[in-house]
Amino acid sequence: MTYLGALVSDVALEFFSENQSDLTDFTLINEKIKKVSGINDFFANQDEATKLLNEIIEKHSIASEPDRREYGDFQTNMDLAHQVAKYSHTKNKEVEFVLEPTCGKGNFLLACISQFKNLKKVVGVEIYKPYVWATKFGILTYYLNNPNTIKPEIDIIHSNAFEFDYSNLAKSTEQFNTLIIGNPPWVTNSELGSIDSKNLPAKSNFKNHKGLDAMTGKGNFDIGEYISFTLLKCFEKHKGIFAFLIKNSVVKNLIYDQKRNQIRMSKSEKLNIDAKKEFNVSVSACLFLTHLNTEPDQTCVECDFYNRNYITNFGWYKDKFVYSVQDYDESSIIDGKSIFVWRSGVKHDCSKVMELDQINGHFKNALGEEVILEKDLTYGLLKSSDLKYDRTNSFRKLTIITQQKIGQDTTYIQNKFPLTYEYLNSHKAFFDKRKSSIYKDKPRFSIFGIGKYSFATYKVAISGLYKSTHFTLVIPKDCKPIMLDDTCYFIGFDDLKTAEIAHYLANSELVQKFLKSIIFSDSKRSINKDTLMRIDFEEAFLAADFEKAKEKIEDLEIHHWETFGKLVNERVAEQMTLF
Ligand SMILES: C[S@@+](CC[C@H](N)C(=O)[O-])C[C@H]1O[C@@H](n2cnc3c(N)ncnc32)[C@H](O)[C@@H]1O
């Protein structure tokens, strides 16, 4: 290939292909070039780098191949492959047999061949013919350059991993100390469905889906998860280890399903990698390493791949699936049922009209219109991003509360609050446009997430959008309760001291430890009603100390504390509901 009249050698071309993503930022590629050759400022500007990038894409890049999205194609760079092989070696030096089920260009196989000295057999399977060739040439080159290295029997097989007979291979290799290594495709079956791909296993119900999903084999799963599960199951009786680069969500599922599957694996490790750096993709991924042919266990130690810093030990513990076994062990007493009912905030799906700013005594909506309304139906509104403070009675936005409970007739607004009615009615079209079926056949200007609880004077609230487990005490402004939007959860109180104690307990070390122990840092909307309803306030109260609470809560007296104790005492509370 030539570039701007100069011939680019194969070695140089390979270097640029490998570092292709860095060509989008010429300072990055310049840094790499300086590192390998000492040359300063190889590219003078981004244009020069982009020109080369385009040449590579046209002539050599996998991106110029037919759309390879369906193959979840993210080739592992040689450096990472070596690091993974090296780490696997620290866990098992005696590996005799290496299998890579979707070997791509073969970097893992090459890394293993140079790392493990007792190899007797190597098998790679790959669906894409050019990669099969790349792997074969790569291995050939290695041995030409290292003629004295011992040579195992090597099979690079052009085949579909979903059709390949692993059981047979497992049988014929059962005597070998085994390493199953690789990086299966990063794609889910529903993503494949959306591009009409056939790169799927024949109808699979490996996740034991029920109902229609089971019948159609369509329950959503990751292809990497399917390949991991299949190989773990096939080779569980082999002495050896399993080391796959996979998405974090796949590891979580494998450990979650381990309770049911009881695969003969244990001492599992999840070592988080930087997928942006390694693969230029924004996915949370890791090296999952586990030991085969062992008494099954159901937990997994999570660390940083690069510095091995310990993060957590997650999995099944005391019959619960937890993010931190240690924290859960120290706080599981809190895991019960909240005596207070956690609610989510107001939902209206009409922010352009229903959310207002207050400017110089006037209201302004998100359409930029000045609005004149009676104050009666307007309430301060807090969103997730407003719940940063420990205690608040200020708000940036206001909202119109058209109903006191779900489904309430809204015709009263016209008579009692004509300005508000006029405003809502003149923006009727915005309400009619709301897509959610919950608004269908409901009174005009209906809202949801509304009930007596919404008007509680004091609220202990938390954001459902963020990872923070901190609770904010929301107190009224000008004697009017403040509302929360539907991204927040809260419990409501009419008495300040009760609210303050509940707030104090929710933020106590023990409750915070409990929440952190059950919330997985990478799951979306992990702070939800189910999680919050597990907070046992009675246990939190029993574990708390009045004197310490007094330091935090102004004017707290013992009778407040005792009253709260009675309120959260389940037996007393039950009796109270009897009468
Ligand atoms: C994430 S890449 C990893 C490649 C290689 N293991 C590595 O780490 O560099 C996934 C590989 O799986 C291959 N692949 C996708 N579907 C496959 C299938 N059904 N059977 C075999 N290989 C497949 C792709 O062509 C691609 O090379």
PDBQT file of the ligand as one rigid body, heavy atoms in Angstrom, charges set to zero:
ROOT
HETATM    1  C1  LIG A 601     -14.942 -10.510  19.966  1.00  0.00    +0.000 C 
HETATM    2  S1  LIG A 601     -14.184 -11.224  18.543  1.00  0.00    +0.000 S 
HETATM    3  C2  LIG A 601     -12.825 -11.993  19.298  1.00  0.00    +0.000 C 
HETATM    4  C3  LIG A 601     -11.844 -12.621  18.412  1.00  0.00    +0.000 C 
HETATM    5  C4  LIG A 601     -10.708 -13.294  19.130  1.00  0.00    +0.000 C 
HETATM    6  N1  LIG A 601     -11.196 -14.278  20.035  1.00  0.00    +0.000 N 
HETATM    7  C5  LIG A 601      -9.901 -12.297  19.882  1.00  0.00    +0.000 C 
HETATM    8  O1  LIG A 601      -9.999 -12.262  21.095  1.00  0.00    +0.000 OA
HETATM    9  O2  LIG A 601      -9.203 -11.510  19.254  1.00  0.00    +0.000 OA
HETATM   10  C6  LIG A 601     -15.325 -12.480  18.193  1.00  0.00    +0.000 C 
HETATM   11  C7  LIG A 601     -14.923 -13.419  17.102  1.00  0.00    +0.000 C 
HETATM   12  O3  LIG A 601     -15.943 -14.402  17.003  1.00  0.00    +0.000 OA
HETATM   13  C8  LIG A 601     -16.118 -14.726  15.645  1.00  0.00    +0.000 C 
HETATM   14  N2  LIG A 601     -17.447 -15.326  15.531  1.00  0.00    +0.000 N 
HETATM   15  C9  LIG A 601     -18.624 -14.706  15.542  1.00  0.00    +0.000 A 
HETATM   16  N3  LIG A 601     -19.630 -15.581  15.428  1.00  0.00    +0.000 NA
HETATM   17  C10 LIG A 601     -19.042 -16.803  15.363  1.00  0.00    +0.000 A 
HETATM   18  C11 LIG A 601     -19.555 -18.117  15.223  1.00  0.00    +0.000 A 
HETATM   19  N4  LIG A 601     -20.846 -18.337  15.149  1.00  0.00    +0.000 N 
HETATM   20  N5  LIG A 601     -18.686 -19.138  15.201  1.00  0.00    +0.000 NA
HETATM   21  C12 LIG A 601     -17.349 -18.935  15.282  1.00  0.00    +0.000 A 
HETATM   22  N6  LIG A 601     -16.803 -17.703  15.391  1.00  0.00    +0.000 NA
HETATM   23  C13 LIG A 601     -17.646 -16.656  15.428  1.00  0.00    +0.000 A 
HETATM   24  C14 LIG A 601     -15.963 -13.407  14.947  1.00  0.00    +0.000 C 
HETATM   25  O4  LIG A 601     -15.665 -13.566  13.580  1.00  0.00    +0.000 OA
HETATM   26  C15 LIG A 601     -14.812 -12.781  15.727  1.00  0.00    +0.000 C 
HETATM   27  O5  LIG A 601     -13.576 -13.151  15.178  1.00  0.00    +0.000 OA
ENDROOT
TORSDOF 0
